[in-house]
Amino acid sequence: MCRGDELFAMEGELALTNVDNLVLTEAKSYEDPVLISDVRILSNILLREKDAQKSPKENYFECVQTEVKPHMRKIVTDWMLEVCEDQKCQAEVFSLAVNYLDGFLAKINIQKSQFQLLATVCIFVASKFKETAPVPAENLVIYTDNSVSILEITQWELILLNVLEWDLSAVTPYGILDHLLRTLNIESSSSETIRRHAETFVALTATEFVFYQHGPAAVAVSCLGAALRGLNVSTLSSVLEHLHYTTGVNTITIKDCMDQIEESISMSMSGLSFQPSSSSPAAPSSKSNNVSAPKIIPQHYNGSKFVSTTPTDVMDVACAF
C-alpha cells in the first residue's frame, strides 16, 4: 500500500514526463465581464478619487523639493514610459509608477542624483502590483546604464512603500478611462482606435506636470474627449455631456483640459515641454529654504558612502534651461 507522500511523488513524475511538450507563454490576467459590466465599479472608483482629492494637491516643486525641477520630471517620466513600453508592461503600470513618483516627491525632499533611482523603484513596485511577471530588477539596472544597483532598488523599495503607507491601489486616469469607454455607445470598428488615441493622451499627461493638479477623472474624461475630437466624432457634444453626468467633472474643466492636451501634443512634437500661460510663477527662494533638511534621504547605505553615477542626460538638462 502506497503512502501519501509516495503518491505525490508519483504524480510529480507523471507531470514531468510531459514537460518537453509544454509551450511556455506569457501569463496575462483576463478581464472579468461580470465586474466590468457592473456600473457600481466605476461609481466606487470615482468615490475613492473624490476622497483622495479632498485635500488639494500642492506644487511640490515649490513647497517640498529644493533640487528637483519640473523639466527634470519631464525627462525622467519620458524615460519611465520608454522602459515600460520596451518591457511590454500593461498600460496601467506606467500610470501607477508616475502616481507613486508624485506621491513620494510630494512628501520627501530628494537630491537630483537620486531621481532616477526613485523612478526605477516606482516602475519596479508598479510592475509587481499589476503584472503577473514583474520587470526584473536586473533589467532595470541595465536601463539605468548601471547607475543604480539591485541592492539600492530593494532598499528604496521599502522606503517607497513606507512613504506611501503601503497604499498601492491608486486611482489612475487609465483605470477610469477603461470604464468610461464601456459606457459609450460607439461602433466596435472605431472603439479600438479611440481607445488607442485616448491611452496615448493619458500617457502624455502623466509626463507633463501641469496635469498633476487635475484629478484622475478629469484627465481621463479630457483624454477621451480629445481623442474623439481628433477623430472628428460627430456626437462629441452629447458624449461630453454624458461624461459630465457620469463623472461629475465640469464641462468647462473638460474643454480647458482638452485644449491643454492638444497644445501639449504639439509642443511635444516640437521637442518642448508644455508650460501653460496660467501656470503659477516660480516660488521665491525663501519658500524653498523652509524645507527641512532631515527630509532628504542620505546617499549612503550599510555605513559606506555612495556616489551616484546617474546618466548625464538627466543631470545636464539644467544647463539647457
N, C-alpha and C positions, 0 to 999 in steps of 0.2 A: 504494500500500500504506500503510495507516494505522499510525502509530507507537503504542506502548503508551500514552503519555500522552494521545493523541487519543482512544483507545478509552475510557479512564477518563473523559475529558471528555464523550464521547457518552453514557456510562452515567449520568453526573450529570444531563445534560439530560433523558434519558428519565425519570429518577426525579423531576425537578422538575415534569414535565408533569402528574403525578398528585397534587401537593401539595394542591390545592384539595379533593380528595376524601378527604383524611385526616381522621380524627376523633381529636383528642388526648385521651388518657385517662391517669389517674394510674397509674404503673407500680408494681406491688406484687410482691414475690417470693412464690413459692408453696412450700409445704412439700414436701419430698421424701419420699414414702411409704416408700421403702426405708430411709431414715435414721430416720424417726420410729418405724417398727415394730421397729427393732433395739434390743434391751434393753441392749446394750453402751453405747449413747449415754448413757442415764440413769446407768449404772454409772460411766462416765468423769466425768460431771458431778459425781456425789457424791464421787468420789475427789478431784477438783480442790477441791471445797468443804472436804473434810477436811484437805487440805494447807494451805489458806488459813486454817483455824481452829486450826492447831497452836499459834499464839501467841494468847492470849486478848485480846479487844478491851477496851481501857481506855475509861473515860468521858473523852473528850477535853475535855469542858467543865470537868473538874476538873484535868487534868494538862497541857493544851495551851492552850486558849482562855482569854483574860482578859476580852474584851469581849462576845463572842457567848454568848448564853444559850439554854437549851433551848426556852423559849417563842418565841424568835426563829426557831429552826429550824422549829418548827411552822408559823409564819406563812409563812416562805419556801417550805417544801416544799408547803404548800397552794397557794401561788401557782404553783409549778412544775407541779403537777398540772393546774391550770386552763389554763395555757399549752399543755401537751401535749394536753389534751383539745380545746382550741379549735383547735389546729393539726392535729387528727385524726392524731396520731402513733400508731405502734404502741404497744401497752401496755408493751412492754419498754423503750421509750425512757425513760419516767419512772423505772422501776426502776433502769436504768443510770445515769441522771443523778443520782439520790439516792445511789447507790453511789459515784460519783465525788465527790460533795459530801462525804460522810462520810470517804472516803479522804483527801481534801485537808485537811479540818478536823482529822483525827487526826494530821497531820504539821506543818501550818503554822498559826501563830497569825495571825489576820487582825483587822482593825478591823471594827466592826459596819457601818460605812459601805461596806465592800467586800463585804458578804454577798450582796446581790442581784446584784452583778456576777459573783461566783463562781457563783451559781446559774444565771445566764443562760448563762455559758460551759459549764457542765455539760450543760445542755439542748442547746446548740449542738453539742458534741462527741458526745453520745449520739445525736443525730439523724443526724449524719454517719456514725456507726458502724452504725446499724441501718436507717435509711431509705434508699430509692433516691433520694428527693428530700428532702434535709435541710431543716430550718427555716432560712430565710434570716436572716442577721444583722440585716438591716433590720427584719424583723418583730419580732425580739426587742427591738430598741431601742424600738420602739413600745410593746411590752408593759411596758417599764420606765418608761414616760412620759418617755422621753428622758433618763433619769438616767445612762445609760451611752452610750458611743459605739461605733461599729463598730471604731475603732482599739483601744479598750480590750478589746473582745471578742477580737480577733485576738491582741493581746499576751498576754492572760491565757490564751488557748488554749494557747500554748506553755508558759506557766508550769504550767498544769494537767497537760499531757502530761509534762512533766519531773518533776513531783512524783509522778505515778502511774507513772513509769518506762515510759510508753507501753503499759502493761498495761490495755487497754480491754475485753478479753473477760472481764468479771467474771461470776461465778456469781450469779444473782439468784433470788429466790423465784419470780418469774414463769416463768423458764426451766425450773425444776424442776417447777412446777405443771403446765405443759403436758404433760410426760411422765408425771406421776403420773396425770393424768386418763385417759390412754390405757391404763393398766394396770388400770383398774376396769371391771368388767362392769356398766355402767349402761345403762338403756334410752336410746335415742337421743333420745326425746321429752323427757327430763328432763336429759340431759347438758349441753345448752346453757345451761339455767337454772342448773345447778350451776356451770358454768364462769363465767358472768357474776357470780354471787354471790362465788365464790372470788377472781376477779380484782379485784372491788371491795374485798374484805378485804385483798388483797395491797397495793393502792394505799394503803389506810388505814394499814396497818402501816408503810409507808415514811414516812408523815408523823409518826409517833409515835416519839420517841427510845427509849422503853422497849424496843422490839423490835430496836434496833440490835445489842444484845449477843447476840441469838438468831441462830443460823446460818440461812442461806437455806433449808436443807432443813426445819428445824424450823418456820419461818414458813410455808413452802409447805404442809406437811402440816397445820398447825394451821388455816390459812385454808380448806383443803379440808374439814377436819373440821367447822369452824364453819359452812360453807355447807351441808354435809349435815345437821348438827344443826338448823339453822334451817329447813330444808325438811322436817324430820321423817322422814328416811330411816330405814326400819325396820332396815336392815342396818348401822347406824352402828358398832356394836361390832366386827363382823367386818371392816369396812372399815378401822377404825383399827388393828386387828391386822395387816392386810395392809400398810398404810402403814408400820407399825413395822418389819416384817421387810424391806420393800423399801428403806427409807432408813436404818434403824438408829437412828432417833430414839426416845428413851424414851417410852413411853406416858404416863407421869406428866407429862413435859415437854409432850407434845402437849396433854393435857387442861388443864394450867395455862395454856398459851399460848392455847388456845381460849377459856377464861374471860376472859383479859385482852383478847382481841379483841372479845368481846361487850360487855365493860364499856366498852372504848374507843369502841365504836359508840354506846352510849347517852350517853356523855359528849360525843361529837362532835355528836350531835343536839341537845344542850343548849348547844352553842357553847363547850364547855370542852375543855381538853387533858387526856388521860388521865395520871394520876400514880398508879402502884400504891403500896400501903401498904408494900411491901417494898423500895421503891427506896432506894438509898443516900443518906445525908444529904449536904448540900452540903459541898464541900471547904472547909477553913479557908483564910483569906486568905493565910496564909504559903505554902501549897502553890501557889496561883495565882501568887504573886510569884516562884516559881522558874522560870517560863517565861522563856526567854532572849529578850531584845528583838530580836536580829537576825532571828528567825523572822518578824517582822511584815513584810509586804510594803509598802513605802512607797507613798504615794498620789501618785506623780508619774511622768511619762514624758517622754522627749526633753528633759530638763532643765527643763521648765516645771512649776510646781506645779499639782496637780489638786485641786479641791474637789468632793467628792461631793454630788450632789443626789438621793440615794436617796429614793423616796416616803416621806412621813412616817408612813404606816401601819405600816411596818416599824420605824421608829425610835421612834415614840411608844408602842409597845407596852410599853416599860419602865415607863411611867407607870402602867400598869394593874396592875402586879404589885408 
